[in-house]
């Protein structure tokens, strides 16, 4: 049984190697899609428009942001966004006063729970905005985080 597994793995590896060397499979094709225009936007509205095609989002109490009230180091600010909204398609995290406000964008599977946890960089005291796409509509929540030492060295 172990020999069969070894041979199957060897054949699979050989096929992937052949596809890469023939140019049929490139590293760019394997990587996840990256919305470059949304991450390079200079304000929240441009980032949302590039990301989801709309800037209209309504505040919703079902979205909870867990983040420190005061972040001693803006280079690493831990945050958690959770929601009880049904059919969550994506959760985006934006930092309003950052040079590039879009900090993270998560696409969720149809059966996934509306929960993400990550760390973001904040240059200075700013609103942290979570935008949740649920059922084709955009909902949001805000939390102000005071930064004592900026994540950009200031």
N, C-alpha and C positions, 0 to 999 in steps of 0.2 A: 504494500500500500504506500509506503514512504517513497519507493522508487517511482511510482506512477505520479505522485504529487510533485516530485523533483523534476521529472520530465515535462510535465505540464507547465511548470513555472519557467523552465528553461526555454521551452518553445514560445511561450507568451513574451518573455523578455527579448528573444531573438526577433520576433515579429515587430515589437515596438522599436527596437534598434534599427531594423530595416526601414520602417516607415519614417523615422527621424532622418536617417542618412539619405533617403530618397527625396526628402523635402516634403513629404505628404503630411507630416505632423511637425509643426513648429511650436516652440515654447509659447509664443503669443496666442496660439489657438487653445492651449491648455489652461492658460490663466483665466481668472474670472473677469467678467466685464467690468470696466472701470469708467464711470461717467466723468471724463476729464473736464468737460466744461462746467459741470456742477461743482467739482472740487476746486476749480480755479476761479470761480466767481468771487467778486469783491464785496457783495452784500447779500443779505438773507433772501430778498425777493428774487434776485438773479439766480441764486443757487437753487431755490425751490422751483423756479420756472424751468431751469435746465434739467432738474432731476425728475419732477413729476408733471411738468407742463402746466402748472397753475400756482398762483400765489395765495389763493383764497383758502384759508383754513380757519375753522372755528374752535374756540377754546372748549375743552371738555374735561369735566371733573373725573372721568374714568381713567385718565392718564396720570400716572404718578411718577414723579422724578425724585429719586433719592440721590442727593449730592450734598457735600458739606456746605454749610452756610458760609464758612470762611476756609478757603484753601490756602494753606501756608506756602505751598509750592505749586505755581500754575503749570509747571511742566508735566505734572502727573495728577490729574483730578479724577478720582474714581466716581463713576455715575452708574445708576441703574434706572432703566425706564421700564415700567410695567403698565399693562392696560387690561381691562376686562371687556374691551370692545370685541364684538364678534368679527370673524373673517378678516383678521389683520393681515395685510399684504406686505407692508413695509414699515420700518421705524427709522426715522432720520434724526440725527442730533446735530444741532447748529449752535455755534457760539457767536452771538450777535456782533461783538466788537473785535473779533479776530480778523486779521487781514484776509484770510480765506475762511468764511464762516462755517462751511459744511465740514463737520468733524468726523461723522460716520454715517453710513447708510446701510441698513440691514434689510435684505429681501427675505421674507419668511415663507415657509411652505404653508400650504392650505391647512394642514392639521397642527401647525406649530402654535405654541402658547405665545401671547404677546408680551415677551420679556427679553430684554437684552441688558448686558452689563459690559462696560468697557471703561477705558481711561481716556481722557481728552486733554489737550494742551490749551491753556487759556493765557493769553497775553496780559490781560488786565481784568479788573472787575467788570462783569458783563452778565447779561441774561443768557441762560442756557435754555434753548428751545427744543422740545421734542415734538416732532410732527409724525403722526401715525396715519397711514392710509388704510382705511377700513371700509369695505363695501364700495370702493370707488370714490369715497369722500375723504377729505383731509381734516384731521382734528389735531389740536395742539395743546401744549401745556408749557408754562414758563417757570423758571426759578432763577433768582438772582444769586450769583456766587461771588463773594468778595475775595479777591486774590491779593495776598500780601506781597509775594515775590512773583513777578510775571514769568511765564513760561518761556519767554523770548529773551531772557537774561536781564530783565529790568525790573 
